[in-house]
Amino acid sequence: MNTTNEKMPSDQSKMPNGEPLASGPSGIDIGTANIVVAQKTGKREITRVQLNAFYTLPYSRMTELALLNEGGMFVKANGKIHALGYQAENFANIVGGIVKRPIAGGILNAKEEDTTFIIQALLNKLIADAPVKNTKICFNIPGSPIDDTVSVFYHEAIIKKYLEQKGYQAEPVNEGLAVVLSELAVSSSNQPYTGIGISLGGGMCNVCFAYLAVPVVTYSIRKGGDYIDAMAAEAVGETPGKVRIIKETQLNLTKTPVGKIETGLHIYYEQLFGILVKSLQTQLGSTDRIPLLRKGVPIVLSGGVAMSPGAKEKFKLALDTVRLPIVISDIILAKQPLHATARGALKNISSVKSGK
Amino acid sequence: MTAWLFGICAVIIHSPDEIRARIIEETLKARGMNVCVCPTLADMDAMLKQRSSWVVILDTCHSLSAFMPFLTRLSQKKREGKALRISLILQSEDFCVQSDEALQDFKFRRLFCLPDPIDPEKIADLARRARPSIIPVIIAFLKNTILETIRLFLKTMIIFFILVIGLAGGYVVTCITSLPSTESIENYTPYQSSEMYSADNVLLTEFFIQRRTYTPLSQIPPHVSQAIIAVEDTRFYKHNGIDIIRIGGALIADLKDRTYAQGASTITQQLAKMLFLKPDKTITRKVKEIALSFKIEKNYTKDRILEMYLNQAYFGARAYGIEAASQTYFGKPITAIDISEAALLAGLLKAPSLYSPYKNPKKALKRRNLVLKQMIAYDLISSGVYKKAVTSPMPEKFHGRKYKAPYFVDHCRTVLKPKLGDRLFSLGLKIYTTLDYKMQEIAERAVNRGLDELDKRCAKGIQAALLAVELSTGRIKAMVGGRDFQISQFNRATQAWRQPGSAFKPIVYLTALNQGFKPQNTIQDSGTRYVLKNKQTWTPRNYTGVYHGTVTLKQALAHSYNAAAVNLASRVGIKNVIRTAQRLGITSEIKPYFSSALGASEITLLELVCAYAAFAHGSRIEPMIINRIMDIDTFTITEPRVSSSRVIGERELAYLKSLLRAVVLQGSGRKAAALNREVYGKTGTTNGFVDAWFIGFDDFLAVGVWVGRDTLTPIGEGEAGSKAALPIWIEFMKGVQQAQ
């Protein structure tokens, strides 16, 4: 039987760092790497990010006390103790282990035990119960992968179920569409919410060509930041963790790479973007849904992968190599790439219909 | 409003591809148009049923042929007028479908064919252009609204009528269940006049609330019934209480004339109304009337219904029923009515007052002739009879209630009313009185002649009364209460308390005889002074002012000596005198003063005559006015018995009669001796000749006559009883003698 930690922070409405839990209408981005919650408080929009990871230890009273002293998030279950979020990463670093992810390749990780329990625990740590029954909450779902046969249906149903158990009326939104909703309220095409939204996440890339917020073409590829890290690490003989740190701290894709790790990262960035624009060419060219557009539409990039400096430029270079059935007017980077999906999900609640 | 008219799904979209449909939808919405996406063609069909004007955007997704059945259906709807104004924007494959003759033949209001890819901007432009102008939309809107309103109205009306019919049904049932039983007609007796007859069967008067004499149909001449049927209900023998044909005819006539003049009530309905219902104009009454009519028709024959109607109907002038009407307007029974008269009576039924020959002779004549026309129209009379009838004169004289022997009749009514109540006026009683009408006529002539004579001698205003009572029974045979009943209904024979004067003296003398006096015994006729209770003194004076000293009783009474009478009263005791009076039936108060011996206490003529009747045969009698009363079925309901009791002994009676005979032979009543038969009596005169009396009797009758003025002023100088009253008495007695 799974139970949460017996000794919770004194104020259960707050996160371990003292921030209050999200409640009320919210947009959630449950990504492979992070969970982002966007919420509107008055006119101000706030977002919170938590690492979507856990680290499992055998239960001991000492471990529990240590976690309590750290003030981190954890849950106990079946004789184990699971450190959650950033706490999990801390523990993993201390013990030299690797954090586990409940989401892999954008959807619930079928390979990990206790995946659904961990996701539930993480959601409980981040989101308070609905203040009013059927308060709306919107969460992202990935587009159907074009490079895998896996279905997103199970993933969507589980998340929806957990959120509804907390008293919310949960609605899914396509992750790529969420990016469009977040970033393309005003578009160079003179059509609001029209353009291509690409969420470059840890586990996958989600793409959506939207026309007036209608998700005309949506799909995903199950390659993302983790793929780059893993492939680069494998190529240069480093751990993915180390590669990720380099990627997140040193990498500038506009500059010549320094060292094998950066080189590896450059190569796999280019590969990923190459795969992505090819898929764009294929997906957009194989549908009769694309309306006649009199002006070019923008592409907006978001997600952790897009945060690396020069990622936009690298993508543009890749894009230039293909001829798309629509004219791309611009490539833009989301203002806050890590928060764009969550913000788009939040927007989906109040102003735009779900793109589904 | 415009936005609303245009907005609510004036444009509908269908595409097998949801996303393509949404692209178009969002584009149009962004242009301010409200559109609806129909996921299926069935949804689109349903939408098309809702209104007549649409812009249909159909995205065939490369399979136009799959949509041809739908397009054909759409076209048929348009031709049937079900979908009147459809503009079609067809998003289809690349080749130009506009050249397709089949599509052109569909004759949509507007047809646009667009090749792929979807050009949402263009579609939006076309949709805006194809969108129906505001006028047809408004017309369509109004048409829909009006049609909906009419539909709603009709629905409401149907529900309303069902409710009304339900309520009306309930109402009718309620009305019918509260109906009186028509079986009560069996026991129903209409108000009928009571008739009062003299002992010799002369109709003296009728008492009635509704003047009516029930007459069986068999006694009513056929032409009377025919006249009434001709004008009131020509189909009387054909309908079953309600005449639908007549109702229709009356309705048409009323609509033509824009009046409510034509009635449609049958004779049965009128009878139902008259017998059971109030004459109010309400629906309830009408419903009950109809229901009762059916019941009456079910239970009674037509002839019985007609008979009841003829006897119940009001003909004006307080005449109810055909017999009373005949008597009132023509003074003859219904059996004697001719056709012209029957027509007049028939014409009265509609509006008795309006067509009254007395109030509106012209209208009555017109109405009568209309009835005669109806009769000839229905072949009830020949043209010869008609011509004669229309020239017949109209009645002019009102034959109202007969009122013979009015003072007597009024006296009877006064006596009977407390005993019979309203039955006197409504039960059709036959009241046979004791009055001998021949004798009454003699009495009235005698009084009139006497008054005529007095009028010659005295100032006008003298009244007289006469009362004749049968000695053996007390039956009043004649009564005259005054000069003219029409002028004064005050009955001076029964209601006037007057001083009897010397006419009272026989009672004093009878008291003395009862105490052993004999006619030959003497008494002082002198100026004796009597001390009254108030210490004053009173000395009675004789009429001539002369005292006669010692006189016999016979002399004293014969000459009506006052002093002797007072002296005798003082000797026998005034209280004994009063007792004697009471024993004789005088109920008025006799005051215990000596003056009462001279007739100072007021009594009525009736009391005095009854007392004198006792003087004739020694028995006190109760005056009788009724011989017998019979109900409508001629059963006797009352027959008063003679009531008498012996109050005067044989000896005293013989003495008294000798005294009274002496009055006639020797005294103040000598004129009566002219009758040449044995009559007895006594005059009476009060001070100042205010009252003059003569009360007397023979072997058969006691008769009293009073003369005086209602104002208690003198009749005239010297108008004593013997002069003013006795001649009337003699005249009457002579007349009776002659009549016998």
Interface residues (C-beta under 8 A of the other chain):
Chain A: Q191 Y211 L212 A213 V214 P215 V216 D288 R289 I290 P291 L292 R294
Chain B: D17 I19 R20 R22 I23 E26 T27 A30 C61 H62 D116 P117 I118 D119 P120 E121 K122
